Amino acid sequence: MPSHADPRLLVGRETFDDAGIFVVRDDLALVQTVDFFAPIVDDPYDFGQIAAANALSDVFAMGGEPLTAMAIVGFPSTKLPMSVLTDILRGAQDKVLESGAVLVGGHSIIDEELKFGLSVTGQADPRRLLTNAAAQVGDVLVLTKPLGTGLLATAGKQDRLDPAARNALSASMRALNAQASRAALALDIRCATDVTGFGLLGHASHIATASNVSIRFDGAALPELPGARALWESGIRTGGAERNEEYLAPLANWSAARPADVALALDPQTSGGLLLAVPAQRVEDYLSASATIPPGALGGWCLPRSSKPLSGAGCGVGGGFDSHALPPRALRSQTISVGHRAPLRVRSRGNAPYEFGAQLCKS
């Protein structure tokens, strides 16, 4: 679709960011997003909360604060009682109010399958945003929620999820990313995205592309919801992960990585956490300010791009990097790297073309 240039549109679709940013004045911008999907849990109230948290997350991922939300409903009125829709809306409204925003209305249609979500408008200071395009070489990657919602939700639909794992899944998806976002802004962190349908690796690719860096994850250290890797090893599969793998396959080489770690990195998330690129000197302060961050959250590093061959013991992408520039732990563990190996033509903010690709490897 052709782009329409407007100087007031500060962040559009070019950098694959989580929401659009439209400048109203020098100190005020609107943050706009929309998201909806079919139920991922059985309880209508929980589904409303999860769908709302998922949509609100896009605003927090940009460093904004939500103001208003409007509901989007596709409802099979001949198959489900209206009490189901009432509970979904009640859950959504409670979550919207928790975020500090107001549910002002919405629109519904009769549909064959239940779908629900929100259109959210927020506000932000255009001088203090979180975007995909602000990662710097040397930044540490921090993930604020464990991975595996796709695997656990699929297992739940097959009655293969124990009550403790089911509760952990629901609690994670219901949780807002508000504190993680506010703590980042308070520490002058500038790069973040929320991890949703494209999975960790897909959303990391957007940061790598927009920021012109390579990204390396410690695959074995990626935090998981209870039993996520084990569920994949037992045969649980998701269609979303297959699509993510297909999308990333031309850009990636993960033949040397542990299969369960690759599966976790590709797993599509619903209402996932924020992935932030944090300057190394601010990591400790950020972790202290964000008490909900799971163990293993420090799972990656931003590395320079290069057209030179790989050197040393490091394993990288799209040309190499000096292994001595990596944290020592990275040289001893299975890693997932994201960089610019295979060409995917996109445009940077300066309209100069650049390339992106990825590699998963064992160093």
TORSELO-798781 format. One line per 4 residues: number of its first residue (from 1); their letters; for each residue x, y, z of C-alpha. Coordinates in steps of 0.25 Angstrom, whole numbers, plus 5000, padded with zeros to 4 digits. Layout:
BEGIN
NUM = A = X,Y,Z; ... $
***
This chain:
BEGIN
1 = MPSH = 5000,5000,5000; 5006,5014,4996; 5010,5022,5008; 5004,5036,5010 $
5 = ADPR = 5015,5045,5016; 5010,5055,5027; 5020,5062,5036; 5010,5060,5048 $
9 = LLVG = 5011,5044,5047; 5024,5042,5055; 5023,5027,5055; 5016,5019,5044 $
13 = RETF = 5016,5005,5039; 5030,5006,5033; 5037,5001,5046; 5027,4991,5050 $
17 = DDAG = 5025,4998,5063; 5013,4994,5072; 5005,5007,5070; 5004,5019,5062 $
21 = IFVV = 5009,5032,5067; 5002,5045,5063; 5008,5058,5068; 4998,5068,5073 $
25 = RDDL = 5008,5078,5078; 5022,5078,5082; 5019,5072,5096; 5007,5063,5092 $
29 = ALVQ = 5005,5052,5083; 4993,5042,5081; 4996,5027,5081; 4987,5019,5073 $
33 = TVDF = 4985,5004,5072; 4975,4993,5070; 4975,4978,5073; 4964,4967,5074 $
37 = FAPI = 4964,4952,5073; 4956,4939,5076; 4956,4933,5090; 4969,4927,5096 $
41 = VDDP = 4963,4923,5109; 4949,4917,5113; 4945,4927,5124; 4938,4940,5117 $
45 = YDFG = 4942,4949,5128; 4957,4945,5127; 4956,4946,5112; 4951,4960,5113 $
49 = QIAA = 4963,4964,5122; 4973,4957,5113; 4968,4963,5100; 4968,4977,5107 $
53 = ANAL = 4982,4975,5113; 4987,4971,5099; 4982,4983,5092; 4986,4993,5103 $
57 = SDVF = 5000,4987,5103; 5002,4993,5089; 5001,5007,5096; 5010,5004,5107 $
61 = AMGG = 5020,4998,5097; 5022,5012,5091; 5023,5019,5104; 5009,5024,5105 $
65 = EPLT = 4998,5024,5114; 4984,5019,5110; 4973,5029,5110; 4961,5023,5103 $
69 = AMAI = 4957,5010,5098; 4945,5005,5089; 4941,4990,5088; 4941,4982,5075 $
73 = VGFP = 4931,4970,5076; 4928,4959,5066; 4917,4951,5073; 4910,4938,5069 $
77 = STKL = 4897,4942,5075; 4890,4929,5071; 4900,4920,5078; 4904,4927,5091 $
81 = PMSV = 4895,4934,5101; 4897,4949,5103; 4902,4947,5117; 4915,4942,5111 $
85 = LTDI = 4917,4956,5104; 4913,4963,5117; 4924,4956,5124; 4934,4958,5113 $
89 = LRGA = 4931,4973,5113; 4931,4974,5129; 4945,4967,5128; 4950,4977,5118 $
93 = QDKV = 4944,4989,5125; 4951,4985,5138; 4965,4984,5131; 4963,4997,5124 $
97 = LESG = 4960,5004,5137; 4972,4997,5143; 4981,5003,5133; 4975,5017,5135 $
101 = AVLV = 4967,5018,5123; 4952,5019,5120; 4944,5009,5112; 4935,5019,5104 $
105 = GGHS = 4927,5010,5095; 4929,5001,5083; 4923,4993,5071; 4918,4979,5069 $
109 = IIDE = 4914,4970,5058; 4907,4957,5057; 4918,4947,5053; 4920,4932,5052 $
113 = ELKF = 4931,4932,5062; 4933,4940,5075; 4944,4951,5074; 4947,4962,5083 $
117 = GLSV = 4957,4973,5085; 4959,4988,5086; 4963,5000,5079; 4971,5009,5088 $
121 = TGQA = 4975,5023,5088; 4987,5028,5097; 4996,5040,5099; 5011,5041,5100 $
125 = DPRR = 5021,5052,5100; 5027,5051,5086; 5041,5054,5091; 5041,5042,5100 $
129 = LLTN = 5036,5030,5093; 5039,5015,5093; 5041,5010,5078; 5047,4999,5070 $
133 = AAAQ = 5057,5008,5065; 5065,5013,5077; 5074,5000,5081; 5089,5003,5082 $
137 = VGDV = 5101,4993,5081; 5104,4989,5095; 5089,4989,5100; 5085,4977,5108 $
141 = LVLT = 5071,4971,5104; 5061,4970,5115; 5048,4962,5114; 5038,4965,5124 $
145 = KPLG = 5029,4953,5123; 5032,4938,5121; 5029,4931,5108; 5020,4920,5104 $
149 = TGLL = 5006,4925,5104; 5003,4919,5090; 5008,4905,5094; 5000,4906,5108 $
153 = ATAG = 4988,4911,5101; 4988,4900,5091; 4991,4889,5102; 4979,4895,5110 $
157 = KQDR = 4969,4893,5098; 4974,4878,5097; 4972,4876,5112; 4987,4874,5114 $
161 = LDPA = 4989,4886,5124; 4990,4884,5139; 4982,4894,5148; 4995,4901,5153 $
165 = ARNA = 5000,4904,5138; 4986,4908,5134; 4986,4918,5145; 5000,4923,5142 $
169 = LSAS = 4996,4925,5127; 4984,4933,5130; 4991,4942,5141; 5002,4945,5131 $
173 = MRAL = 4993,4949,5120; 4984,4957,5129; 4996,4965,5134; 4998,4979,5129 $
177 = NAQA = 5011,4984,5123; 5009,4998,5130; 5020,4997,5141; 5030,4991,5131 $
181 = SRAA = 5027,5003,5122; 5027,5014,5132; 5040,5009,5138; 5047,5009,5125 $
185 = LALD = 5043,5024,5122; 5047,5028,5136; 5061,5022,5133; 5062,5029,5119 $
189 = IRCA = 5061,5016,5112; 5057,5018,5098; 5055,5004,5091; 5044,4994,5093 $
193 = TDVT = 5033,4985,5087; 5023,4976,5092; 5024,4961,5089; 5011,4956,5082 $
197 = GFGL = 5008,4948,5070; 5021,4948,5063; 5028,4942,5075; 5040,4947,5082 $
201 = LGHA = 5049,4945,5069; 5039,4952,5060; 5038,4964,5069; 5053,4964,5071 $
205 = SHIA = 5055,4964,5056; 5047,4977,5056; 5056,4984,5066; 5069,4979,5058 $
209 = TASN = 5063,4984,5045; 5059,4998,5050; 5071,5000,5059; 5081,4994,5049 $
213 = VSIR = 5087,4985,5059; 5089,4970,5061; 5082,4963,5073; 5087,4951,5081 $
217 = FDGA = 5079,4943,5091; 5083,4932,5100; 5073,4922,5096; 5075,4913,5108 $
221 = ALPE = 5072,4924,5117; 5059,4929,5111; 5049,4930,5122; 5037,4920,5120 $
225 = LPGA = 5023,4918,5126; 5022,4905,5134; 5025,4893,5125; 5025,4901,5111 $
229 = RALW = 5038,4894,5106; 5033,4881,5111; 5019,4882,5104; 5026,4885,5091 $
233 = ESGI = 5035,4873,5093; 5022,4865,5096; 5017,4868,5082; 5009,4881,5085 $
237 = RTGG = 5009,4890,5072; 5002,4903,5068; 4999,4908,5054; 5004,4922,5058 $
241 = AERN = 5018,4916,5061; 5018,4909,5047; 5015,4923,5041; 5026,4930,5049 $
245 = EEYL = 5036,4919,5045; 5032,4920,5030; 5033,4936,5031; 5047,4935,5037 $
249 = APLA = 5053,4923,5030; 5059,4931,5018; 5065,4940,5028; 5070,4930,5039 $
253 = NWSA = 5079,4918,5041; 5075,4911,5054; 5080,4897,5051; 5090,4897,5062 $
257 = ARPA = 5081,4902,5073; 5073,4893,5082; 5059,4890,5076; 5052,4894,5089 $
261 = DVAL = 5058,4907,5090; 5055,4910,5075; 5041,4906,5078; 5040,4916,5090 $
265 = ALDP = 5046,4927,5082; 5036,4925,5071; 5024,4923,5079; 5013,4933,5077 $
269 = QTSG = 5009,4941,5089; 4996,4947,5094; 4998,4959,5103; 5013,4956,5104 $
273 = GLLL = 5023,4964,5111; 5031,4976,5107; 5045,4973,5100; 5054,4985,5103 $
277 = AVPA = 5068,4989,5099; 5074,4994,5112; 5087,5002,5113; 5096,4993,5121 $
281 = QRVE = 5099,5003,5132; 5084,5004,5134; 5080,4989,5135; 5081,4988,5150 $
285 = DYLS = 5073,5000,5152; 5062,4995,5142; 5061,4981,5149; 5059,4988,5162 $
289 = ASAT = 5048,4997,5157; 5041,4985,5150; 5039,4975,5161; 5030,4966,5152 $
293 = IPPG = 5041,4962,5142; 5044,4947,5142; 5057,4940,5144; 5064,4938,5131 $
297 = ALGG = 5059,4952,5126; 5074,4956,5123; 5074,4947,5110; 5081,4956,5099 $
301 = WCLP = 5090,4966,5094; 5091,4977,5083; 5103,4975,5074; 5108,4983,5063 $
305 = RSSK = 5105,4979,5048; 5117,4976,5039; 5119,4971,5025; 5132,4963,5029 $
309 = PLSG = 5132,4948,5032; 5129,4942,5046; 5142,4943,5054; 5146,4936,5067 $
313 = AGCG = 5137,4927,5075; 5125,4936,5074; 5113,4932,5065; 5106,4943,5058 $
317 = VGGG = 5098,4948,5046; 5100,4955,5033; 5115,4957,5034; 5121,4955,5048 $
321 = FDSH = 5125,4962,5060; 5138,4960,5069; 5135,4950,5079; 5142,4957,5090 $
325 = ALPP = 5131,4968,5089; 5121,4958,5095; 5118,4956,5109; 5126,4943,5113 $
329 = RALR = 5113,4936,5116; 5109,4937,5101; 5121,4929,5097; 5117,4917,5106 $
333 = SQTI = 5102,4915,5103; 5093,4912,5092; 5089,4925,5085; 5079,4931,5076 $
337 = SVGH = 5084,4942,5068; 5076,4953,5059; 5083,4961,5049; 5083,4964,5034 $
341 = RAPL = 5087,4951,5027; 5077,4950,5016; 5071,4962,5009; 5058,4967,5012 $
345 = RVRS = 5056,4981,5006; 5050,4991,5015; 5052,5006,5018; 5059,5013,5029 $
349 = RGNA = 5054,5026,5035; 5064,5033,5025; 5058,5025,5014; 5071,5018,5011 $
353 = PYEF = 5069,5003,5008; 5076,4993,5017; 5075,4978,5020; 5071,4969,5031 $
357 = GAQL = 5072,4954,5034; 5074,4944,5045; 5082,4932,5050; 5080,4923,5062 $
361 = CKS = 5093,4916,5066; 5101,4909,5076; 5114,4916,5080 $
***
